[in-house]
């Protein structure tokens, strides 16, 4: 209770507020100033008002002490203020809020506002924050006569307040409304500090108006206070408008200075605290509160307005805090407990912690508190979706329902199981896709390729298909295709290339290799063209590689169909136009001129490239040098004969081709031919052997290379045959013929003149050396089909058939030879004999007569040169005399037959003459030069002459049936 000095000071201050004396004097009223009784003890208890309620023995008195203090306050106020002259305050009337005393009615509150809530908070903090009057003095310059008011504040606000005017009573309805709003049973937020309890002005919580505010929530001067919101004097008070910032300086720390020590921990049992009593807030839950009780009075009892320390809770607030906290989800409660009871006091300020506590007291939604804690703690907090819609009891009941179990137990477990299964399946699939399948595919690819190398093609295909089922690998597709191609399994290789095109989106390389196989290995030009157009150019528009290969196809095709040269030229010109500086496409133009035999243009392009070695590829240098070699030593048309002298540097170009690509067989083949033309037999033999070996190693063979390899075997065989190494020659010939037959069966190779010569060479060995007439006949006939249809081969064929008594076939061959070699003596006697044996005596007579005429001419030439023939010493004379003998004898026999056939005696007489000439020729051949004895006995000419002059029944004169093996002046293998 304030002392006398304080009351006197307060009385003086009251007089100065609002110019009360002047105003009352104007109204004719006279102020009376009651004297303080002398027996009143001058005791200053303002410190107790600021520090709080008494403790100890006084606290045991409880409610009686409060009632006594209230009665004393009422008496003192009555004695100080006395009855009002205006009759506005009567006995028993409700006490006003003191606004007429603390502030003027003329709007002085607006002109002289009270200090802000921070200053008032400092005043309320008492000794903890220093002298309250110092802070007040700093902001009270605008208030006239505030000394008494300051003393009132320093006394703890225990001074009596004059009753309010009759028009400003405390509204019971407002108190009821205030109490209803603050009731936690209604589901509304509880007040932050204190509890209104039951409705009524006498139940205003202690400490609510320690700063001098009236019971209705207005400030002492009638102005709106920021602590209580924007409402003016006389409006209803709401605890939600209370600003907790005024309590910021109150220390909630315990004796040891530690705020909110952790005294217990929550339970993890489904949002329930294991023991609510274990959760304590140091400095709050261990405080003792006096049971003050409540008494309904009409006058605001400032003696009960005990100031609560800042950031602290009353026992009732703490109980409500625990109750509200238990209604939040368990995970959120655990986080809140950890947040409040942190040992590290520097982590968050007391205000931040108490802000969360206040929100819990107000029953702020769990999501709002979780959102604030997420920002403060930088964590994520999950709140059940429908948690806010149920009370704790409802939620507990809901937790035991099937719906809850389904949503929070069964479905999450099922989802977890599904996730685990999906993860396990994903790991299984990943292992299968990236480990198992690649390994199994590689194993099967290797096993299948081994089967391919061992010519086990069905097994290789089976393993390959199994490997592809695990994982298609492009490199193995190409490896299998090349392997089948090397083993001449072209259908399997084609199938492999088609698989590559299907699996790998029309891979260009697969299309090009597929077309090259059909072009070079199988010589199927139409199919090669279709592959390039369909699989390459249709999917890779205007691709230069595809167009170049298509031009090469037409160029190779032109060997069989010369009209394709123009198609090749079209593509080459297009590429040359698009890439004018590229030697690659210029070299294709050079090839075109070589294949079309345009020597003049070839020499022009040769001047563009020679002697720059790298200007052309090895293949182009090979083709150019080979073409010029053929032109240099071969036949030229009359129009190109003048260009022969311009053909130079052939050997140099041949050597460039060999040096650029020593593994190319064609270059060495051309160089060997050059050596043969120039008589370098040893060098030629060496180069031919090398070229044949390189030809055998080639994976891709064109028709032209097959022809070159066959011709290389022919040339090498002829070199061996010229050295009389007939066995080696026969082996080489056989190898060449086998190669040709294989390629003929594989790609239908038709053969050329060189192939025919190869067969003729082998036939010569059979014909002259081994005596295998049948093999010789077959080889000769094949040679004729291979465009080697020469008079020599035809004669030998005719001679073989003649000896086989196939006179019709022999006659056909001889007549064919006679078309170009009619005057050949060997051919004439062969024709005459075959006609005579066939009974064509008139035709035989004609050929024999022509033969004798030719022999007479030859004999005359010989005798004119030598004067006499020496058939026994000179081989040429021997052959001439022998032919003369045979011709005369055979002609005599033919005439004898004609005489019998026609009855013409002239034929008979002429036949006797021919027999006698034959005897003379026989005598020249058979007479012994040492004894000069004739040996006509036993000769066919002597027998024919004898029986012609002395006929014998059934006698038929005979001819010499033997004919020469070759035409005149041909060489015979020995």
ABEGO torsion letter per residue (X at the ends): XBBAAAAAAAAAAAAABGGAAAAAAAAGBBBBBBBBBAABBBBBAAAAAAAEBBBEAAAAAEAAAAAAAAAAAAAAAAAAAEBBAAGABBBGBBBBAGAAAABBAAGAAAABBBBBAAAAAAAAAEAAAEBAAAAAAAAAAABBGAAAAAAAAAAGGABBBBBBBAABBBBAAAAAAAAAAABAAAGBBBBABEBAEBBEAAABBBGAAAAGBBAAGBBAAGBBBAAAEABBBGBBBBAAABBAAAAAABBABBAAGBBGBBABBBBABGGBBABAAABBBBGAAABBBBBAEBBBBABBBAAABBBBBBGBBBAAAAAAAAAAAAABBAAAAAAAAAAAABABAAABBAAAAAAAAAAAAAGBBAAAAAAAAAAAAGBBBBBBAAAAABBAAAAAAAAABAAAAAAAAAAAAAAAAAAAAAAAAAAAAAAAAAAAAAAAAAAAAAAAAAAAAAGBAAAAAAAAAAAAAABBBAAAAAAAAAAAAAAGBAAAAAAAAAAAAAAAGGBAAAAAAAAAAAAAAAGBAAAAAAAAAAAAAAABBGBAAAAAAAAAAAAAAAAABAAAAAAAAAAAAAAAAABAABAAAAAAAAAAAAAAGBAAAAAAAAAAAOABAAABBAAAAAAAAAAAAAAAABBBBAAAAAAAAABBGAAAAAAAAAAABAABAAAAAAAAAAAAAAGBAAAAAAAAAAAAAAAAABABBBAAAAAAAAAAAAAAAAAAAAAGBAAAAAAAAAAAAAAAAAAAAAAGBAEBAAAAAAAAAAAAAAAAAAGBAAAAAAAAAAAAAAGBBBAAAAAAAAAAAAAAGBAAAAAAAAAAAAAABAABAAAAAAAAAAAAAAGBAAAAAAAAAAAAAAAAAAAAAAAAAAGBBBAAABAAAAAAAAAAAAAAAAAAAAAAAAAAAAGBAAAAAAAAAAAAAAAAAAAAAABBAAAGBBAABGBAAAAAAAAAABBBBGBBBBBBABBBABBBGBBBBX
